[in-house]
Amino acid sequence: MKVFQQITDYIRDVYRTPEGFIPLHAPVFKGNEKQYLEQCIDSNFVSSVGAFVDLFEVKMAEYTGAKKAVACVNGTNALHLALLLSGVEAESEVLTQALTFIATANAISYCGAHPVFLDVDMDTLSLSPVSIRKWLANNAVFEKGSNKPVNKNTGRIISACVPMHTFGHPAKIDEIVAVCNEYNIPVVEDAAESLGSFYKDKHTGTYGEIGILSFNGNKVITTGGGGMMLFNDEQLAEKAKHLTTQAKVPHEWEFIHDMTGYNYRMPNINAALGLAQLEQLPAILESKRMIAEKYRNFFNTLGVEFVIEPVNAKSNYWLNCILLKNKNERDAFLNFTNEQEVMTRPVWRLMNELDMFKRCETDNLQNAGYIAERLVNLPSSVIV
């Protein structure tokens, strides 16, 4: 308990909050948010059409290096549509990681597809290219006349792979894409947590066929709710934008829809908030790296493992993490800190342990299981 108190006291010192509640990750509005929101309201364009949503897409594509960006209502919608655009169909299978937020697995389920949960790397906390290669070598076959791999155990087509950049730490995404290319499996990057994270000087979400971002209230920047699809294929991006607007064909007055579309377009008022937040992103990332460095130095003195950015990566340090000795110590720490009004959280329960995914295929999940029993997220809000 003495060490727990030391950690709690240090967190309070970092956030200059000697008493009262310290959240896990609170949004900060110190820029042009109110000004842009007022402009949006004055324009009367507060829904899915307006200048702010168009400009937000342009600026996000510029920042990430994607050719095109398409805004959505939230990150889960963005991932759902990205999977459909990548060819994921009902009764196919999608490779992903067991250590992830529920939205990753849910989006696969929305397509009527089945997740296959594979292990993560210890240094990235994200989907392991070694695990993918090993599982495909043991389970994937190409049937005569088909260029799509099939799971020999289930007979289902393996239609996509979804790595998630956990807590903003980039996966070994170039290796993942290389393995999947060998098997003709499209990669959809769940970069929901990794805006501002780069792997080998390239932004996360731009390695795969499509990448997605989230702007939920607890993310690095927020639009309240919101998401974004990132594309290297401009034609595919145009199709995505069409689908997010109920697949409505432009016409002066007639209602014409040429395919099944979705009401997934981000409202202009959310984009106004996001644009103001994006302007502050460099300062936000600088603050987050400063906080991470403080934590790293502190936990080194205690002999507690602090999760750092992987080799070849520059992380946004969205949520800072430590690994404790075992599940009992983790739970004791969580109880202590939360009773002290310092918000800490465990990593998500592994997806294959949830009732709706218990029958899904997995590998041994050795690293994921180890991490799930020990990892704790620490308060990581920006300091202004």
N, C-alpha and C positions, 0 to 999 in steps of 0.2 A: 504493500500500500504506500510505502514511503516513495518508491519510484513513481507510482501513479500520481501522487500528489506533486512531485517535482515536474512531471510532464504537464499536468493541469495548470500549475502555476506558470510554467514557461509559455503555454498557449495564451494565457491571460496577459502575460507580459508582451508577447508579440502583437496581440490585438489591442493593447492598451485598454483593457477592460477588466479592472480588478474585481468587479462583481457583476452579476447579472448574466443573461443568456448570451452565449456565443454560437451563432449558427454554423452549419457545415459550409455553406456557400451561398452568400447573399448577393443579389444584384446591386450594382452601383450606377447611379444616374447623375453624372457630373458634367455632362456635355450639352449637346443641342437637343436633348430628348423633348423637353417641353416646347421648345421653339418649333421643331418639326411636327410634333403632334398637333399644335395649334394650326400650323399651315395646312396639315392634312384635313383637319376638321373644317377650316375655313373654305377649303376647296370643294367640300361635300363628297369627295371621292374617298370614302373610308373603307370600302369593301374590296373586291378582288380586281378592280381596275384603278390605276392611278400612277402618277409619276414616281412615287417613292418605291413602289414594288419593282418597277422596271429598273430604276437606278440601283436599288439594292442588289439585284441580280448582276448588273454590270460590274459593280464595285466588288462583289464577292468573287466573280470570275477573275477579275484583275488580281485580287489579293492571292488567291489560291493557285493561279496559273492555269485554271481550266479554260477551255475554249468557250463554254457556255455554262450558265447556272440557271436553274429553274426553281423558284420559291414555292414552298408548300406550307400547308397549315401546321404541320409538325414533322418531326424527324421520322416518326413511325410511318406516317403517310408517304413520306419521301422514300423510305426503304421498301414499302409495299409496292409502290409504282415502279421503282428501280428494278425490283425482282421480276415483275411482269414484263417490263421492257427488255429484260435480259433473257426472256424465254422460259421462265419458271412456270410450269403448269401443274395442275392438280395431279396428285399421285406420283410426282417426281420427288427427288431427294435433293436437299441442299446441305452442303458441308458447312459447318460453323463451329463455334467454340461453346463448351458447356459453361465456361466462366464468362458470363455476359449479362447485361440487363435484359429483362423479359421482352422488351420491344423487338430485339433481334429475332428471337424465336417466334414471337407472335406474328411478325410480318411474314415470315415463311408460312405460318399456318393460314394466314389470310388468303394465300395463293392456293390453299388446298394441298400444299406440299409437306414433306416430312423432313424435319431437321435430323442431321447426323451430327452428334456432338463429339468433337475431338479435343485433344489436349492443347494446352498453351505452353509457351516457353517461359521459364522462370525469369529471364531477364527482361522480357517485354510485357508479361502478363497477358499476352495476346496469342491468337491462333498460331500454332507452330507449323512451319513448312515441313519439318521432319515428320510430324504426326500425319499431315496430309499425304505426303509421299508414301509413308508406310501403310496407311489405311488403303489408299488407292491401289498400291501394289498387291495387297492381299485380297481386295474385294472388287475392284473394277475390271470389267471385261468389255470388249467391243463386239457386239453381235454382227454377224455378216451383213454387209450392206449399210451399216449405220456408222456415223461419225460421232455418235454420242455414247459415252461410257454408261454401263449398266451395273448396278449393284448385283452381283451374282447371288447374294443371299435373299434378296427381295424381288429381283426382276425389274426394279424401278430404274428409270433413267436418272443419272446424277446431273442435274440441270444447272447448278450454280454453286459458288463458294462465297461465303460471307465472313471475312475476318473483321473483327471489331478492335479498334485501337483503344485499349482499356485505360481509362482515366487519363487519356491524352498521350499515353506512351505509344509511339508507333510500333506496329508489328513489323516483322521482316517481310515487308509487303512485296518487294521485288522478287524474293525467293518464292513467295506464295503464288504470285502471278506466273512465274516461270514453270512451276510444277503444274499448275492448272492448265496452262497453255499446252503442255504435253498431252493432256487428256481432253483438250477442247472444252474446258469448263470455264464459263465466264465468271469473272470476279466482280462482286459488288462490295465496295468498301463501306462498312459501317464506321464512318468517321464522326459520329454524333458528338463524341466527347473531345475531339481533337482539332478544333479550329485553332490555328496558330502553331500546330505541330508539323515538323518536317522530318522526312527520312531521306538521307543522302541529298539534301538541299532541294527536295521536291515535296510539295505539300501533300499531306495525307488526303485520301479521297480522289487523287488524280492518277493513281497507278492502275486501277481496275477499269472495267468497262464503264461503270458508273460509281460515283461516290455520293454519300449523303452526310449532311451536317444537321445538328439540332441547335435550336435557339430557345430551348425551354428556360424557365426562370432561374434555374440553377446552373446554367452553362456559362462558359467564358464570357460570351456576350448573349444578350437575350432580346427577343422580340415579344416577350410575354409567353407566347407559344409560337412555334414556327420551325421550319426545316428548309433544307435546300438540297437539290440534286446537282451534282457536278458532272460535266460531260466533256470528253475529248472529241466526240462525234456531234457536230452541229445539227445534222439532220435528225439524229435521235433526240437531241434536246428539243427541237421544234415539235416533234411528236409528243414528247413528255409534256410540254407546255399546253399543247392542244388537249391532251387527256386530263390535265388538271382543271380545265375549264369546261367540264362536262362534254368534251369533244364537240363544241359548238362551232359550226362553220360560219365564218364572218359573212354577214348580210345586213343590209341597211335596216330591215325590219322583220325578216322571216326567221323562224326558229327551225334550224336544220342541224341535226347531229348525225355524224357519219360513222360513229362506233360507240361502244359502251365507254363512257367517260366517268370522271370522278370529280367531286366537289372539293378539290385539294388545293386550290389556289390560295396563296397567302394574302390576307387582306392588306390593303394599302396602309392602314393605320398601324399595323404591326411592323410593316417594313419601314415606316417613318422612325419608329423606335429603334429598329435594328440598324438603320443607316447611321444614326447618331452614335450608337454603341460601337459600330465598326470603326468610326473615326478615332475612337479611343483605344482600339485594340493594341497598338504598340505599347502604350503606357500600361495597359492591363497586364500584358504578357511580361513586361519588365518587373512589375510588382509581384507577379506570381513566381517568377524565378528568384526574386529576392527572398520571398517567404520560404520557398523550397530550400534555398541555401542556408537560411537560418535553422530550419528544421534539421537539415542534414548534419550541420556542425553540432547541434545540440544532441541529437541521438547518437552520434559517434562517441560522445563523452559518456553516454550511458551504456554503450554496447548493444543498442537496439537497432535492428536493421531497418533503414529508411530506403524506400524504393526510389531509385534514381533513373534518369533517362537512359535508354539503351545505347549501345555503341552505334555510331552513324546517325543518331537521332537528335533532334532538338524538340523536347517535349514542351507542351504548354503548362504542364503541372496543374491540370484542372483540379484534381483532388489529390492531395498529398497522402501517402500511405506508409504505414509501418507493418512489419511482420513480427508477431510475437511468438513465444516459444511453442504454444499449443492452444487448443480450443478453450481449455479451462482458463488460461491466463487471458486470452482474448475476451472471453465473456466477463471475467472479473473487471478488466479494464473498461469495457463498455458500460458496465453497471456503475462503476465508480465515476467516470467522467460525465455521464449523462445525469447522474444524481447531483453532480457539481454544476450542472447547467452548461457544460461544455459539450456541444453536440459532436458525437463520434458515431460512426456506423461501420458494420461489417461489410465485406463484399457480399454480392448477391448469392443466394443459395444456387448451387449448380442446377442448370436447367433440367437435367435428366432426373433430378430428385423431386421435381414438381409433378403433381398428379397427371397433368395433361401431357407430359412428355416422358413419363416413366418407361414407356414401351419403345422409345426411340433408340436407335443403334448408337453405341459409343465405342471409343477405344478405352484404354485403361484409366485415362484421366488422372494420372499420377500427380502431375504438377498442379492441375486445377484443384484436386482434392486437398493438397498440401496448403495451397494459397487460401482456399475457402475457409479453412480452419484457423488461420492465423492473421489474415490481413484486416487492418482497421484503417478507415479513412479519418483524417484529421481536419479540423476547420481550415478552410483554404480560400476564404474570401479575399478579394483584393483589398489592399490597404491604401487609403487615399488621404 
